[in-house]
Amino acid sequence: MFTGKAALITGAAQGLGKSFAAVLLQKGCKVCAVDINEEKLQSTVKEFNTVYGEGSVIGNKCDVTNARELKESFKQAKDTFRHIDIVVNNAGVVDEQNWEKCLDINLTAVIRGTLLALDYMRKDRGGNGGTIVNVSSMAGIYPVEFAPAYAASKHGVIGYTRSWAFHPEVQSNGVRLVCLCPAYTDTDIIKSLPKSSVDIELYQKSLQTLGVMKMERVMEAFVKLLEDTDNIGSVLSVNKFGIKYWKMQDAKL
């Protein structure tokens, strides 16, 4: 189900985004890697093209909060691969001091990325259908005392994703939307979280309680989310205790 598909992934130069790209490449996808860090992005693109073959990955330097740049990234992916089948809106930050930036990256850019993905994927607009994976967090399910703005952004991702997922026009045009909600994962964001960005004492307490997952656990959940094709509007959480779908009320108007 992956061979010959094309994916666009934001925040793909490192961390979860880079691992999402690696998993899809291993399964035969082409990838457009989008990231604001040009140096790391080019290094990642070079690495992947060496491993998976020249042209397997293209890179596009992009600030996801910049509408023009994000739109250009989608255009480049379509122009290069001729279609977009999977979009992973993954770019995110934790920053309670600059909470507006946190919301712009974590929520507004996900909304924008979702709308662009719908434009390129919907069958009534020339697309082939596809899957949109919006990366939320366990912070989108539970309250987070040390990072309320971050929690708000991730709660918003779930609400927005599920609302579009059940829209009849989206379903009839072959687009599936789902949410992935990882807990703490062994990435740079965990290792280098600025002390000024959150209440560090509460953060450390939460970290000790929940622990930190290996990247492989999150990738297992990511693949499951893509392969379970009957999971429209689903929210899949992953933490050190396991992987599970959350039972959420699907309101019918």
C-alpha positions as CSV (number, residue, x, y, z in Angstrom):
1,M,0.0,0.0,0.0
2,F,3.0,2.3,0.2
3,T,5.0,1.5,-2.9
4,G,4.8,4.3,-5.4
5,K,3.2,6.7,-3.0
6,A,4.4,10.3,-2.4
7,A,4.5,11.9,1.0
8,L,5.0,15.4,2.3
9,I,6.3,15.7,5.9
10,T,6.8,18.9,7.9
11,G,9.5,19.1,10.5
12,A,11.3,16.3,8.7
13,A,15.0,17.3,9.1
14,Q,15.3,15.6,12.5
15,G,13.4,13.9,15.3
16,L,10.0,12.3,14.7
17,G,9.7,13.9,11.3
18,K,12.9,12.4,10.1
19,S,11.9,9.0,11.4
20,F,8.5,9.2,9.7
21,A,10.3,9.9,6.5
22,A,12.7,6.9,7.0
23,V,9.8,4.5,7.6
24,L,7.9,5.6,4.5
25,L,11.1,5.4,2.4
26,Q,11.8,1.9,3.6
27,K,8.3,1.0,2.4
28,G,8.7,2.4,-1.0
29,C,7.4,5.9,-0.8
30,K,8.9,9.1,-2.2
31,V,9.2,12.0,0.3
32,C,9.2,15.8,0.2
33,A,10.9,16.7,3.5
34,V,10.0,20.2,4.7
35,D,11.9,22.0,7.5
36,I,12.9,25.5,8.6
37,N,16.5,24.4,9.4
38,E,18.2,24.4,6.0
39,E,21.5,22.9,7.2
40,K,19.9,19.9,8.9
41,L,17.4,19.5,6.0
42,Q,20.1,19.3,3.4
43,S,22.0,16.8,5.5
44,T,18.9,14.6,5.9
45,V,18.1,14.8,2.2
46,K,21.6,13.8,1.2
47,E,21.6,10.9,3.7
48,F,18.3,9.5,2.5
49,N,19.1,9.8,-1.2
50,T,22.4,8.0,-0.5
51,V,20.5,5.1,1.2
52,Y,17.3,4.9,-0.8
53,G,18.4,6.2,-4.2
54,E,18.8,9.6,-5.8
55,G,15.5,11.4,-6.1
56,S,13.8,9.4,-3.4
57,V,13.7,12.6,-1.3
58,I,13.5,16.3,-2.1
59,G,13.9,19.0,0.5
60,N,12.1,22.3,0.8
61,K,13.2,24.9,3.3
62,C,10.0,26.2,4.8
63,D,8.7,28.2,7.8
64,V,5.4,26.4,8.3
65,T,3.9,29.7,9.7
66,N,4.6,31.3,6.3
67,A,1.6,30.6,4.1
68,R,3.4,31.3,0.9
69,E,6.4,29.0,1.8
70,L,4.1,26.2,2.8
71,K,2.0,26.5,-0.3
72,E,5.2,26.4,-2.4
73,S,6.3,23.2,-0.6
74,F,3.1,21.4,-1.6
75,K,3.5,22.7,-5.2
76,Q,7.1,21.4,-5.4
77,A,6.0,18.0,-4.1
78,K,3.2,17.7,-6.7
79,D,5.4,19.0,-9.5
80,T,8.2,16.5,-8.6
81,F,6.2,13.4,-7.8
82,R,3.0,14.2,-9.8
83,H,0.8,13.4,-6.8
84,I,0.6,13.6,-3.1
85,D,-0.8,10.6,-1.2
86,I,0.3,11.1,2.4
87,V,0.7,14.4,4.4
88,V,2.2,14.4,7.9
89,N,1.8,17.7,9.6
90,N,4.4,17.1,12.2
91,A,6.3,20.4,12.9
92,G,5.9,21.5,16.5
93,V,7.5,23.4,19.4
94,V,7.0,23.7,23.2
95,D,7.3,27.4,24.2
96,E,5.1,28.8,26.9
97,Q,6.9,32.2,27.0
98,N,6.2,32.7,23.2
99,W,2.8,31.1,23.3
100,E,1.6,32.8,20.2
101,K,4.5,31.2,18.2
102,C,3.6,27.9,19.8
103,L,0.0,28.2,18.6
104,D,1.1,29.4,15.1
105,I,3.4,26.4,14.6
106,N,1.4,23.7,16.4
107,L,-2.1,24.6,15.4
108,T,-2.4,27.3,12.7
109,A,0.2,25.7,10.5
110,V,-1.5,22.3,10.9
111,I,-4.8,23.9,9.8
112,R,-3.0,25.4,6.8
113,G,-1.2,22.1,6.0
114,T,-4.5,20.2,6.2
115,L,-6.3,22.6,3.9
116,L,-3.5,22.4,1.3
117,A,-3.5,18.6,1.6
118,L,-7.2,18.5,1.0
119,D,-6.8,20.7,-2.1
120,Y,-4.2,18.3,-3.6
121,M,-5.8,15.1,-2.5
122,R,-9.6,15.5,-3.1
123,K,-10.8,13.5,-6.1
124,D,-13.1,16.3,-7.1
125,R,-10.0,18.6,-7.4
126,G,-7.9,16.2,-9.4
127,G,-6.3,14.2,-6.6
128,N,-6.3,10.5,-6.0
129,G,-7.4,10.6,-2.4
130,G,-5.0,10.0,0.4
131,T,-4.2,10.2,4.1
132,I,-3.5,13.1,6.4
133,V,-1.7,12.4,9.6
134,N,-1.8,15.3,12.0
135,V,0.7,14.9,14.9
136,S,-0.9,15.9,18.2
137,S,0.4,14.6,21.5
138,M,-0.8,13.0,24.8
139,A,-0.9,16.7,25.7
140,G,-3.9,16.9,23.3
141,I,-5.8,14.4,25.5
142,Y,-4.8,15.3,29.0
143,P,-4.2,18.6,30.8
144,V,-0.6,19.7,31.0
145,E,0.1,21.8,34.1
146,F,3.5,23.0,33.0
147,A,2.5,23.8,29.4
148,P,-1.1,25.1,29.0
149,A,-0.5,26.8,25.6
150,Y,1.2,23.7,24.2
151,A,-1.8,21.6,25.5
152,A,-4.2,24.0,23.9
153,S,-2.5,23.7,20.6
154,K,-2.5,19.9,20.7
155,H,-6.1,19.7,21.8
156,G,-6.9,22.0,18.9
157,V,-5.2,19.6,16.4
158,I,-7.4,16.7,17.5
159,G,-10.6,18.7,17.3
160,Y,-9.8,20.2,13.9
161,T,-8.6,16.9,12.4
162,R,-11.7,14.9,13.6
163,S,-14.1,17.6,12.5
164,W,-12.7,17.5,8.9
165,A,-12.5,13.7,9.0
166,F,-16.2,13.3,9.3
167,H,-17.1,15.9,6.7
168,P,-19.2,14.0,4.1
169,E,-17.4,15.8,1.2
170,V,-14.0,14.8,2.5
171,Q,-15.0,11.2,2.9
172,S,-16.7,11.0,-0.5
173,N,-13.5,12.3,-2.1
174,G,-11.2,9.6,-0.7
175,V,-9.3,11.6,2.0
176,R,-8.8,10.0,5.4
177,L,-7.7,12.2,8.4
178,V,-6.2,10.7,11.6
179,C,-4.3,11.9,14.7
180,L,-1.2,10.5,16.2
181,C,-0.6,11.3,19.9
182,P,2.9,10.4,21.2
183,A,4.0,10.8,24.8
184,Y,7.6,11.8,25.6
185,T,9.9,10.4,22.9
186,D,13.7,10.3,22.8
187,T,14.2,13.4,20.5
188,D,16.2,16.7,20.7
189,I,13.1,18.5,21.9
190,I,13.2,16.4,25.1
191,K,17.0,16.8,25.6
192,S,17.2,20.6,24.9
193,L,13.9,22.1,26.2
194,P,14.8,25.7,27.3
195,K,14.2,26.1,31.0
196,S,12.5,29.4,30.3
197,S,9.9,27.8,28.0
198,V,8.0,25.8,30.6
199,D,7.7,25.4,34.4
200,I,10.7,23.2,34.6
201,E,10.0,21.6,38.0
202,L,6.6,20.4,36.9
203,Y,8.0,19.2,33.6
204,Q,10.7,17.1,35.3
205,K,8.2,15.6,37.6
206,S,6.0,14.6,34.6
207,L,9.0,13.3,32.7
208,Q,10.0,11.0,35.6
209,T,6.4,9.7,36.0
210,L,5.8,8.9,32.3
211,G,9.3,8.1,31.1
212,V,10.7,8.5,27.6
213,M,9.9,6.2,24.7
214,K,12.2,4.9,22.1
215,M,11.6,6.2,18.6
216,E,10.8,2.7,17.4
217,R,7.6,2.6,19.5
218,V,6.2,5.8,17.9
219,M,7.1,4.5,14.4
220,E,5.1,1.3,15.1
221,A,2.1,3.4,16.0
222,F,2.6,5.6,12.9
223,V,2.6,2.6,10.6
224,K,-0.5,1.1,12.3
225,L,-2.3,4.4,11.9
226,L,-1.6,4.4,8.1
227,E,-2.4,0.7,7.6
228,D,-5.7,0.6,9.5
229,T,-7.7,2.1,6.7
230,D,-11.0,1.9,8.5
231,N,-9.9,4.4,11.2
232,I,-11.3,7.6,9.8
233,G,-11.1,10.4,12.5
234,S,-9.3,8.2,14.9
235,V,-6.9,9.3,17.7
236,L,-4.1,6.8,18.3
237,S,-2.0,7.4,21.4
238,V,1.4,5.8,22.1
239,N,3.4,5.8,25.3
240,K,5.6,3.4,27.2
241,F,2.5,1.5,28.3
242,G,1.3,0.7,24.8
243,I,-0.5,1.8,21.7
244,K,-4.3,2.4,21.7
245,Y,-7.2,4.1,19.9
246,W,-9.2,6.5,22.1
247,K,-12.9,6.1,22.2
248,M,-14.3,9.5,21.4
249,Q,-17.8,10.5,20.7
250,D,-18.6,10.9,17.0
251,A,-21.4,13.5,17.0
252,K,-23.9,13.0,14.2
253,L,-25.8,16.0,13.1
